[in-house]
Every structure is written in C-alpha cells, then in structure tokens.
C-alpha cells in the first residue's frame, strides 16, 4: 500500500486559443499534484490510499468521483464543506502549462495530526508521499511535516515540492527544502523547480546538497532532455541519466505527478520500499526511471492530468 497526502484541485484548462469574443472556454479536470499521483498509482495497480480534504461542493464531488472511478482508497480522506481549490492552467501553443491558483478559504489546508495518523494504521504503507501546495502552505504544511517525521521511523518517505511561486515565494521554498530533504528518502524536482530554487545550479550539485540533508534518491526531471538521478545507498552510489520517451505532446498537465507515481509504483513492485533504500542500486533505479518516463509520456500525449492504466503500458 502506498499512502499519499495533499491537496485536491479542480484544474480548469484554458487552451492557447481558448479566449475569444469576450469569453474563455475552460475544461475542468480533477487534479492537484498529490491527488494526481494517487490516481496514477491506482491506475497502475498499486493500492493507493489518499488522504485529501474533499469539498462536498460541485467541484469536490467531481474530484471524488474521478478518484473513486480510478480505484483510489479514500478511507483516510475527509469530507469538508469548504469549496474546492481551483487552478487555471493556461496552455501555450506547445502544450506547456502555466498556472494561477484560488486557494483562500478552500478545503485543503486544515489537517489535524489525528486525521493524518490514520494513514499509518492499521497497515503501515511501504511509502508515504506528499508535496506541492499542501506541504508549502499553512497550517497543513506543519501537520504534514509532523506526519512525515513519524512515518520515517516506520517506512520510506517521498516528497515532490512542485514549486508554485505565484503563491509561495521562492525564498520560503529555499528555507524549507533542506528540512524537507531531511524528512524524505526520495525527493523529485522538475527542472523548473531547480531553477527557481537555485538558479544556475546543476542537477548534480543540487542532488549533493539534498543527499547531505538525508535524501537517498534525488531525481530531477528535465522535460524533453530526460531524467537525472543521484543515489546514495549501502548498495552503491550512482549518478545516471535516462533519455526521454518521445511522444506528440498535447499538454504537460500532471506529467510530473504521473512520473512520481510510476517511480514509486515500480520501486514498490521491485520490493525496494519500506525502509531507508539500503538495497537500492543503479540497475533498479534505471528500471524505475524508464518506467516512470513511459507513464509520464502517456500523460503528456492527451489532455489534462489523465495518466495511463496498467493495460495501456502493456
């Protein structure tokens, strides 16, 4: 079982030609980085237990229905009356997405420790994953950090910071990232995350810094260039690169979330999760990165955060 905690967001996608005649044509997809990751994990065949605060309003019901339809375990989710968080993803002609967020007074940020502790009972997951806005905003961020600290005494932990500097200044991420790396065995950054955190710093230098705080596996996804990964493990240290999977790109919404799901799903299936990654080696990391890249490529090939089912990859 893989546990995921974080926000559920209604993604309103605005295509490049979506504004005209004084109107904007938006298509609303259920989203949010952690929710996308949980959904992708379930579609790949993992038991994905998601702790989200689900609005009982229209957009919240839309998000809940899609998670349920994909097989996500919502026994640790909480129904709340606040409205769902809204993101507007504006697409460029090449399909790249830029975001604006509406988060004030929305459902995702009010976690209590006793609610989150349900993720660790009665079954301990092989990994607890979090990140994105729920980790960066308060009061949810402090509660999730406390959960990760407790979980790390029992199992593997994973963080995808997924920087949203329109809402959270880059300086606050820089102040938090070392602390987050100290709570995580796996840290994934995108190339955009890296540039916003430490402009001009190479993936290798960033990985060395995060290793120094405690992370064993650091992955930097580089878009069309592929993936960089750095491992420090009792089975041997390694740095490696995996080339991208080439597909016609419709949009990149949810690609990083799908990649993270593919990575954790593959590592779990290989029996590598559940502790400090002491047995993880170059061969296992390479196989997991290649699989995750395939998962992300399928997501990029269709609109919205629509990750593949296991049968599609077969």
Secondary structure, DSSP 8 states (H G I E B T S, - for coil): -EEEE---EEEEEEEEEEEETTEEEEEEEEE-HHHHHHHHHHHHT--EEEE-EEESSHHHHHHHHHHHHTT-B-TT-EEESS--EEEEEEE-TTS-EEEEEE-TT-GGG---HHHHGGGGSSS--SEEEEEHHHHHSTTHHHHHHHHHHHHTTTSEEEEE----TTTS-HHHHHHHHHHHHTT-SEEEEEHHHHHHHSTT--HHHHHHHHHHHT-SEEEEE-GGG-EEEEE--TT--EEEEE-------S--TTHHHHHHHHHHHHHHHTT--SSS-TT--HHHHHHHHHHHHHHHHHHHTSSSS----HHHH-
